[in-house]
Amino acid sequence: MAAPNNPVRSITIVGGGTAGWMTAAVLSQWLSKVKIRLVESEEIGTIGVGEATIPHIRNYFALAGIELRDVLEHSMATFKMGIQFVDWGAPGEAYIHGFGKIGRDMLWLHPHQLWLAARARDPGRVKSFDHYSLNCLAALENRFAFADARNPQSPLADLDYAYHFDASLIARLLRTKSEERGVERVEGKIVDVTKADDGSIASVTLADGRTVDGDFFVDCSGMRALLIGGALGVDYEDWSQWLLCDRAQAVPCESVSPLTPYTRATARTAGWQWRIPLQHRIGNGHVYASSLMSDDAAADVLLANLDGKPLADPRPVRFQPGRRVRVWEKNVLAVGLSAGFLEPLESTSIHLIQTAVHRLLALFPAEGISQADVDEFNLQARIEMEDVRDFVIAHYKVTRRSGEPFWDYVREMPVPDTLAERLDLFRSSGRFFKHQAAELFAEESWVQVLIGQGLDMRADPVTQFVDDDALFGFLDDLADVIGDVARDLPDHAAVIESLLKGAAPQAAPVAPPRMNFTINYP
Ligand code: FAD
């Protein structure tokens, strides 16, 4: 390994799933003087799921030098404007967690505060919360457009999107880009690991006897965690007391029309089911608690709830919710499933790969490994993962479903203090504050989920100073503008088709309206 003041000049990536190739594509783009090798085993294969992302993925593609057109064409991608949650708050209810900003602030009062105040004064005069977000309404109408930055007063400026993509195709695209930039791919099954005197990793040995060394290793070996867990013995912190789901059955099915620009997550009796629309198929999966449902029963539920004909048999996937207590140890950085996994809800795992790669560049041991850098990396990774954990747990904790052992448990379970405090603040005043830069989810995300799930929340008491005319006038105007604009946006499938034919990505071809509110605020 690179000792203090020994520069890292060679990196070996162990594993070629989404994590391995995402790491290789960015490192090869930015570290041209570093020799990069990636070892993977076709015999072992990849996990093959992980097809929904969040908007930050666009920064990743920019960093990796991958164009929007590449993603659409080579991974059969569609656009994702948010996630629709069905039956989570209570059976029969649905809401959207949309990306992007919601409406407009009234001075410092955020739109959800005005909505909460209006609902408390006259529930009959407010629409459901997703009517005040263009992303949500457009998604529900199967419409899509790029943001229009020319008029910041227009709700078109707030549009935001991520992608759904085919997991194996995206790994292939990333591999092509990486190999074009000089990454050497080594096919073979790792059967042994050799350590140096200081306990760091010196090389890995393949089944045919070849060895691959490196100054630095990125462990992308998935849940096997060959280096960080196996060779270095770094512990895994188990979070299954809050996250009961530990298994999934996954199956693709035929596409149906319309092509929806959002992921759907439907609550089931012992977990939930995902629906991810791609250009050529729909990805489906049923995530469940194996302590409360058998694999066969879970597969039956999945197959009974598909939109199109299944294209394969359901495939089981096991996982253990939790995190690696130190993701960087000696000369090994764990990226991807080897670093931890919560569960697929809110599509955060690929994002965590992306932030790990960014962080590696930001703390790159160009002059050797410094413990201060290692500690900083591990601190940021912990804060980030705990924040994501709390957000995911909130979806379970804040439910009004009852009479099912799974939902009864999660509704009543004690949650981490950090989440309990956040929920208390929401309940008393609808207020939210980010505490650390490494936290992922913004206020918009939290409020959409908590309002959508039906958390009993009071508005900020300051809203009492806003009179009825201003309050309802503001919300009516917002809903009208957003409703008009959403209806004029182009059809999602048509946008993809035109981009694939070579059209340039451009902002929505509708007149950018101004939201022209007159607010009498004391
Ligand atoms: P893997 O894909 O398992 O890759 C491991 C690699 O290591 C493979 O190439 C394998 O061959 C190699 N390897 C292992 N052992 C050896 C060995 N001995 N020798 C040589 N090579 C070896 N994330 C999202 O962001 N959005 C989602 O919608 C989403 N859905 C998910 C649904 C489920 C049910 C699960 C379990 C996960 C989901 N994820 C999702 C997470 C996502 O799938 C992973 O984060 C992503 O695929 C990265 O996986 P990986 O590359 O770390 O592991």
Residues whose N, C-alpha, C, O or C-beta is under 5 A from the ligand:
A	BS01	FAD	V14 G15 G16 G17 T18 A19 G20 V39 E40 S41 I44 G45 T46 I47 G48 V49 G50 E51 A52 T53 G188 K189 I190 C220 S221 G222 M223 R224 A248 V317 F319 V335 G336 L337 S338 P344 S347 T348 S349 I350 H351
